[in-house]
Each structure stands twice: as structure tokens, then as C-alpha cells.
């Protein structure tokens, strides 16, 4: 059991660290070191949310869809207490036993993590919260169990972007109203366009300081439909659409260095990324194809890339090791590792270097429009 528990701690954490460049934690409150602890979190990017949350709360046991646990590939990545959602195929009468297991887990001083929306969406506000989390909490308290209750939020700079960034927000402990706590920690606006406006403005404000991204989002949240913000955002949209400005993951970026600096860095970075891509062609192609073939929405692209790409990567690494042994070329192993790690490090910077080079030639008016949006 200890080996299995360790697997579900380190393997999803490893994949999260590989797929996303950084997971930054904003701690509005603290997570108790001793239980029982009842965690409720917002759900945006499919089952990948659980993998990211697990890196922040490694001791947590998750209430998970039975569909995940029925899939033999998904079982490599996910474990937990199964529940049959209304949209799942299965006998929902077994949910009572699952909720009882949740209460028993809390009774033993464990940490339980529930995503009350039941499913995920990258829309402008949370989905309706189901009653399961509140029922578990009420049942636990009825039996004299008083867990610390903590809310969590999760915010992706680009949910499906390989080597992008994630912010996890740990909320203050609260007593009863799960809906209010999750709405307070989340960002809720009226439309996808409004969310896009404040996400870009927040990214411009925070720059590479990931810890500043969430506070910027919350400050902009009540101003999502402000006419000034709408106007400034529309001007930047027009410049991007006309290709006057280039973007890094949807955000215009500029270099403070001379153009020669960006050209020199490109000359250094491109060979590294190309070499890493060639060295890992199998997993990269498999993950890319899975995301295109199986994902039914943007919020499931990363999940499918990992479900298919990660097992292929394990086989790929085993193949590299076997080739090194058979060919008596053990040097291939450290060479492969160095090239792969270097590619993971350099790739995000390369994504920003191209638009920085192009934007070095942007007219003054374009720079002024971006600066106005940043100061909104």
C-alpha cells in the first residue's frame, strides 16, 4: 500500500512538472499539517486539475469519477474514492457507500479533496456546485468530526499550453458556505470575452511574476466590462489580428534588450529545442495526436496528451536505455537526459523570444496601446 501511495504522489507530480513550466502557490491561508482536513476546489481543466492540486496537497485523497478508475490507462495516473456522477454510466446507488468512505477517511484524520462542480469548464464562471461536498461535510459533523475546511482555486496562463504556468490559490479556512467560499476565491465574469480581457491585462501587469497574476485577476474582476478596459483591449486585439503585434501565449511581449540580443538567443535556443524534439519525437507526436483526436473540448486536451503521451514516453525512455545497452553506448543515456532537460527549460523562453524579436519593430503606437492596457 505504501508503494502504491508513493506512486500516486510522485508520478502525477512528475508529469505536472514536465508538462507545466511552473506551479506557483498563492497562500491566502494555510493547510493544516494534521487532519482531518476537507478541501474543496474549483474545477477548470479536466482531471489534470487533480494532478496539479495533488502537488500542493500530496496527502489528499480525492473523490473521483468512477469513469476515470474504470479506464486502465487512467488508473496509472489517478486513484481515489469513486463516485458515479449523473452523466456517468453506472449504478449511482453505490454513491452512498462512497460518501461513507469519505466520512471514514476524515474520521481517521485524513485529508479529503472534492471538486464540487463534478466536471470542468474553462468558461467565465464556475459551473453549478453539486450537493455531494456539503453532504459529506454535514455527515462528518453529525458524527462529531470537525475537519478544517479549505477552499482552493486554480488558474492557468494557458490550460493546454505545453510548458505554460499554473497558479494554485489556497484559501482561508471557512465554516459552512462552500458556494460562497469558492466564488470568493474564483474569478467570475459574464462572458468569455470579458474573461479574456482581464486575463490578458493581468498577464501584462504581472509579467513573469506568477505570484502577482492572481491578485491582478481579482483586481480586474469587477472591471471586466469597464468601457475603458473594453476599448483598450479591442485596440490590442486589432493590432494582434493585423499582425502588427506578435504574442506569447496570447500576450504581447517586448524585449528590453537590443534586437541583436534576441537574434543571438534564437541562434542558441533553436538548435536545443529542435534536438530535444527529435530526441523525443515519439512521445511528442503521440501526445499531440491524442489531444487532436480524443479531446472534445479545450479543457480535455492536456489530459489526453498526458494519458497517451506519458506511457509512450516511458516506453521511449526504455527503448533509449535498451539501445544504449545493446549498442554498448551508455553515453546515450546521459546525452538523452541532458538534451531533454535542456529542451524543457529553453522551450518556454523560445516561445517568447520570437514575438519579442518581431515586436522590436512594432510602431510606437502599438507599444503605447499595450502599455495602456497594462495600466488599466
C-alpha positions in Angstrom: 0.0 0.0 0.0 2.9 2.4 0.8 4.4 1.7 -2.6 1.0 2.4 -4.4 0.5 5.6 -2.4 4.0 6.8 -3.3 3.3 6.1 -7.0 0.2 8.3 -7.0 2.2 11.0 -5.2 5.3 11.2 -7.3 4.2 10.1 -10.8 1.4 12.7 -11.3 3.6 15.3 -9.7 6.4 14.5 -12.1 4.2 14.7 -15.1 2.8 18.1 -13.9 6.3 19.4 -13.5 7.2 18.3 -17.0 4.1 19.5 -18.8 3.8 22.8 -17.0 6.8 25.1 -16.5 5.8 26.4 -13.1 3.2 25.7 -10.5 3.0 28.7 -8.2 1.1 28.7 -5.0 -0.6 31.7 -3.6 -1.4 31.1 0.1 -4.2 33.3 1.4 -4.5 30.7 4.2 -2.6 27.7 5.4 -3.2 24.0 5.1 -3.1 22.3 8.5 -0.4 19.7 8.9 -2.6 17.4 10.9 -6.1 16.2 10.0 -8.9 15.9 9.4 -8.8 18.4 6.5 -11.6 18.8 4.0 -10.5 20.6 0.7 -12.9 21.9 -1.9 -11.6 23.2 -5.2 -12.6 24.9 -8.4 -12.6 22.6 -11.5 -11.4 24.0 -14.8 -9.0 21.8 -16.8 -10.4 18.3 -16.6 -8.8 15.7 -14.4 -5.5 17.5 -14.8 -6.7 19.8 -12.1 -6.5 17.0 -9.6 -2.9 16.2 -10.6 -1.9 19.9 -10.1 -3.8 20.1 -6.8 -2.0 16.9 -5.7 1.3 18.6 -6.0 0.1 21.2 -3.5 -1.7 18.8 -1.1 0.2 15.5 -1.6 -1.5 13.8 1.3 -5.0 14.3 -0.1 -7.3 11.5 -1.2 -9.7 12.7 -4.0 -13.3 11.9 -4.6 -13.1 11.0 -8.3 -15.4 10.0 -11.1 -15.8 6.2 -11.5 -15.2 6.7 -15.2 -11.5 7.5 -14.5 -11.0 4.4 -12.4 -12.6 2.1 -15.0 -10.1 3.2 -17.6 -7.0 1.0 -17.3 -4.7 3.8 -18.7 -6.2 6.4 -16.5 -5.7 4.2 -13.5 -2.0 4.7 -14.0 -2.5 8.4 -13.2 -5.5 8.6 -10.8 -6.8 6.9 -7.7 -9.3 7.9 -5.0 -12.8 7.2 -3.7 -15.1 6.6 -6.7 -18.4 8.4 -7.3 -20.8 7.9 -10.1 -21.9 11.3 -11.5 -25.2 11.9 -13.1 -23.6 11.9 -16.6 -21.6 8.7 -15.8 -22.7 5.2 -16.8 -23.1 3.1 -13.6 -25.1 2.4 -10.5 -25.5 5.7 -8.5 -26.8 3.7 -5.5 -23.2 2.9 -4.7 -22.5 6.6 -4.1 -23.9 6.3 -0.5 -21.1 3.9 0.3 -18.5 6.2 -1.3 -19.7 9.1 0.8 -19.5 6.9 3.9 -15.9 6.2 2.9 -15.2 9.9 2.7 -16.5 10.4 6.2 -14.5 7.5 7.5 -11.4 8.9 5.9 -11.9 12.2 7.7 -12.6 10.3 10.9 -9.1 8.8 10.6 -7.5 12.2 10.4 -7.1 12.1 6.6 -7.2 14.9 4.0 -10.1 14.7 1.6 -10.3 16.7 -1.7 -13.6 17.2 -3.5 -14.3 19.2 -6.7 -18.0 20.2 -6.1 -18.7 21.1 -9.8 -18.3 17.5 -10.7 -17.0 18.4 -14.1 -14.8 21.1 -15.5 -15.1 24.1 -17.8 -12.8 26.9 -18.9 -15.7 29.4 -19.1 -16.1 32.8 -17.5 -17.5 31.5 -14.2 -17.9 28.3 -12.2 -20.4 25.6 -13.1 -23.2 24.8 -10.7 -22.0 23.2 -7.5 -23.4 19.8 -6.6 -24.5 18.8 -3.1 -22.1 16.0 -2.5 -19.4 18.1 -0.8 -21.9 19.7 1.5 -23.4 16.3 2.3 -20.0 14.8 3.2 -19.3 17.8 5.5 -22.7 17.6 7.2 -22.4 13.8 7.7 -18.9 14.2 9.2 -20.0 16.9 11.6 -23.1 14.9 12.6 -20.7 12.2 13.8 -18.6 14.6 15.8 -15.9 15.1 13.2 -14.8 18.7 12.8 -12.4 19.0 9.8 -10.7 22.1 8.8 -12.4 23.3 5.6 -10.2 24.9 3.0 -11.1 26.3 -0.5 -8.8 26.1 -3.5 -8.7 27.9 -6.8 -6.7 27.1 -9.9 -5.7 29.4 -12.7 -3.8 28.5 -15.9 -2.0 31.0 -18.0 -2.8 28.7 -20.9 -4.5 25.4 -19.9 -3.4 23.4 -22.9 -0.1 25.1 -23.4 2.9 22.8 -23.0 5.4 24.3 -20.6 2.9 27.1 -19.6 2.3 28.2 -16.0 -0.3 27.4 -13.3 -1.4 29.3 -10.2 -3.0 27.4 -7.3 -4.6 29.5 -4.6 -5.0 28.2 -1.1 -8.0 29.9 0.6 -8.7 30.9 4.1 -10.4 28.2 6.3 -14.2 28.6 6.4 -17.1 27.1 8.2 -20.2 26.4 6.2 -21.0 28.0 2.8 -19.0 26.1 0.2 -20.5 28.1 -2.7 -19.6 31.5 -1.2 -16.1 30.3 -0.4 -15.4 29.0 -3.9 -17.0 32.1 -5.6 -14.8 34.3 -3.4 -11.6 32.5 -4.4 -12.6 32.2 -8.1 -12.9 34.7 -10.9 -16.4 35.0 -12.2 -17.4 37.3 -15.1 -20.3 37.5 -17.6 -18.7 36.3 -20.8 -15.7 34.5 -22.3 -14.7 37.9 -23.9 -14.7 39.6 -20.5 -12.6 36.8 -19.1 -10.1 37.1 -22.0 -9.8 40.8 -21.4 -8.9 40.6 -17.8 -6.6 37.5 -18.3 -4.6 39.4 -20.8 -4.5 42.6 -18.8 -3.5 40.6 -15.7 -0.7 38.8 -17.6 0.6 42.2 -18.8 0.5 43.6 -15.3 2.2 40.6 -13.7 4.7 39.8 -16.4 6.8 36.8 -15.4 5.9 37.3 -11.7 3.5 34.4 -11.5 2.5 35.2 -7.9 1.2 38.5 -9.0 -1.1 37.1 -11.6 -3.9 36.0 -9.3 -4.1 39.3 -7.4 -4.2 41.1 -10.7 -7.1 39.0 -11.9 -9.0 39.7 -8.7 -8.4 43.4 -9.0 -9.7 43.4 -12.6 -12.6 41.1 -12.0 -15.1 43.8 -11.1 -13.9 45.9 -14.0 -14.3 43.2 -16.7 -17.0 45.2 -18.5 -15.5 48.7 -17.9 -15.7 50.7 -21.2 -12.1 51.9 -20.9 -10.8 48.3 -20.5 -13.0 47.1 -23.4 -11.7 49.9 -25.6 -8.1 49.4 -24.7 -8.4 45.6 -25.1 -10.1 46.0 -28.5 -7.2 48.1 -29.8 -4.7 45.5 -28.8 -6.9 42.8 -30.3 -6.9 44.7 -33.6 -3.1 45.1 -33.6 -2.7 41.4 -33.0 -5.2 40.5 -35.7 -3.5 42.7 -38.2 -0.1 41.1 -37.2 1.3 44.4 -36.1 2.0 42.7 -32.8 3.0 39.2 -32.1 2.1 37.4 -28.8 3.5 34.8 -26.5 0.5 32.6 -25.5 -1.9 35.4 -26.4 0.0 38.2 -24.7 2.1 40.8 -26.5 5.7 40.8 -25.2 8.6 43.1 -25.6 12.3 42.9 -25.0 14.3 45.5 -23.1 17.4 44.3 -24.9 18.6 45.3 -28.4 17.4 43.3 -31.4 20.8 41.7 -31.7 20.3 40.1 -28.2 17.1 38.3 -29.3 18.8 37.1 -32.5 21.7 35.7 -30.6 19.4 33.9 -28.2 17.4 32.5 -31.0 20.6 31.1 -32.6 21.4 29.4 -29.3 17.9 28.2 -28.4 16.5 26.9 -31.6 19.1 24.0 -32.0 18.5 22.9 -28.4 14.7 22.8 -28.8 15.0 21.0 -32.2 17.4 18.5 -30.8 15.1 17.8 -27.8 12.1 17.5 -30.1 13.9 15.0 -32.3 15.2 13.0 -29.3 11.6 12.8 -28.0 9.7 12.6 -31.3 7.6 9.6 -30.4 6.0 10.9 -27.2 5.6 14.4 -28.6 3.8 13.1 -31.7 1.7 10.7 -29.7 0.6 13.4 -27.2 -0.1 15.9 -30.0 -2.2 13.4 -32.0 -4.1 12.3 -28.9 -5.1 15.8 -28.0 -6.4 16.4 -31.5 -8.1 13.1 -31.9 -9.7 12.5 -28.5 -10.2 15.8 -26.8 -13.8 17.0 -27.0 -13.1 20.5 -25.6 -10.1 22.6 -24.8 -10.2 21.6 -21.2 -9.5 18.0 -22.0 -6.6 18.5 -24.4 -3.9 18.3 -21.7 -5.5 15.2 -20.2 -5.4 13.3 -23.4 -1.9 14.4 -24.2 -0.8 13.0 -20.9 -2.9 9.8 -21.0 -1.3 8.8 -24.3 2.0 10.7 -24.3 3.2 9.7 -20.9 3.0 5.9 -21.4 4.6 6.3 -24.8 7.4 8.4 -23.1 8.0 5.6 -20.6 8.4 3.1 -23.5 10.5 5.6 -25.4 12.9 6.0 -22.4 13.1 2.2 -22.0 14.0 2.0 -25.7 16.7 4.5 -25.4 18.1 2.6 -22.4 17.9 -0.7 -24.3 19.6 0.8 -27.4 22.4 2.1 -25.2 23.0 -1.3 -23.6 22.7 -3.3 -26.8 24.9 -0.9 -28.7 27.3 -0.6 -25.7 26.9 3.2 -25.9 25.9 4.0 -22.4 26.8 7.7 -23.1 23.5 7.8 -25.0 21.6 7.9 -21.6 23.1 11.0 -20.1 23.2 12.7 -23.5 19.5 12.0 -24.0 18.7 13.2 -20.4 20.8 16.4 -20.9 19.2 17.2 -24.3 15.7 16.6 -22.9 16.1 18.7 -19.8 17.7 21.5 -21.7 14.8 21.4 -24.2 12.2 21.6 -21.4 14.0 24.6 -19.9 14.6 26.5 -23.1 11.3 25.9 -24.9 9.2 28.4 -22.9 11.8 31.1 -23.4 11.9 30.4 -27.2 8.2 30.8 -27.4 8.6 34.4 -26.0 11.8 35.2 -28.0 10.1 35.0 -31.4 7.4 37.6 -30.7 9.9 39.8 -28.8 12.0 39.9 -32.0 9.1 40.8 -34.2 7.7 43.3 -31.7 11.1 45.1 -31.6 9.9 46.5 -35.0 6.4 47.4 -33.8 5.4 51.1 -34.1 5.3 53.4 -31.1 1.5 53.5 -31.3 1.4 49.7 -30.8 3.6 49.8 -27.8 1.5 52.6 -26.3 -1.7 50.6 -26.8 -0.2 47.6 -24.9 1.1 49.9 -22.2 -2.3 51.5 -21.8 -3.9 48.0 -21.4 -1.3 47.0 -18.9 -2.1 50.1 -16.8 -5.9 49.6 -17.0 
